[in-house]
Amino acid sequence: MINFEEFQKLNLRIGNIIVAEKVEGSNKLLKLKVDLGSEEKQIIAGIATEYEVEELINRQIVIVANLEPRVIFGLESQGMLLAVNNDGKLALLKPDKEMLCGSKIS
């Protein structure tokens, strides 16, 4: 378990996907460019089996914006999107109405 102070360290934000591309050589990974209002982040996500790049453009998602960058398949991932995994079926988390890019989740 984590305590409340540890939870508060998470920087959860609303982002808008502005670019989505397949990662060459991978059938699972997509490279996303996400607008957070004051900045953009590149996120490498294993969602290509559930989502086509065309359906992700202009879609709002929830991301962990302060995750330490990690190199995945030779590409830097600067955050993590949040999704539900139910027996291998993925669903991206998103707000139930349009929100400003970069809005903080609390």
N, C-alpha and C positions, 0 to 999 in steps of 0.2 A: 504494500500500500504506500501511497505517497500522501504527504500532508498538504494542507491548503497552500502553504508558502511555496512548496515545490510546484504545485499546479499553476500558481500564478506566474511562474517563470516561462510557461508556454506562451508564445506569441501567436495566437490563432487569429487569422485574418481572412476576410473575403477577398478573393481575387477573381479576375476575369481572364479567361484564356483568350489570348489574342493570336497565337500561332500554335499549331499542332502539326507535328511531322513524325513519320515512322523513323525509328532508329535503324539505320542500315545494319544488316546482319542479325537482327533480332526480330522474332515474331511476336514478342510480348511487350516490348518497350516503345513508348512514345516520348518525344521531346516536346515539352510545352513551354511557351513563354507566357507568363502570367503577369498581368497588370495589377499592381497593388496601390495604384494612385500616385504615390510619391516615388515609386521605384518599380522595376520589373525584375522578376526572378525566373530562372530557368529551372524546370523541374523534370526529372526523368522518372517516368511512372510506368509500371507494368500493367497497363490497362488496355493494350491494343487488341486483346482477344474479346473484349466487351464493347469497345467504342471505336467508331470510325473517326478519323481526324476531322472530317467535315462537320460532324455533329457536335464537336467540342468547341468550335470557334464561337466566341461571344457567350460562352457558358460560364456562369458564376460557380465557384467552388470554394471550399474551405481548405486553407493550407496552414501548416506549421511554418511560420516565416523565420523563426530564429534557430532552426536546426543547423548544426554544423555542416558545411558543404561536404559532399561525398562524390567521388568519381565512380560512375556506373557506366560500363561499356565504353570507357574512354571519354565520357562526357560529364561535366560537373553538374551535379544536382544541388540546387541552393535552397531546398525546402522539401516538404512532403505534402501531398494532397491527402485528404481524409476520405476514406471510402469504407463501405460495409462489405464484408466478404461472407457470403452465406453459401457454404459448400461449393466454393469456386466461382460463384456468380457475384460480380461486383456491382456496386451502386455508389456513385459519387455523392458526397454530402454537399448540399447547397441550401442557401436560404430560401424560405418559402415566398419571399417577394424580393424584388430588385433592391439591392443595397449599393452604397458607394464603395468603389474599389478601395481596399485598405481598411475597411471598417473592422474594428477590433471585436472579437467574440469574447464574451465574458459570461 
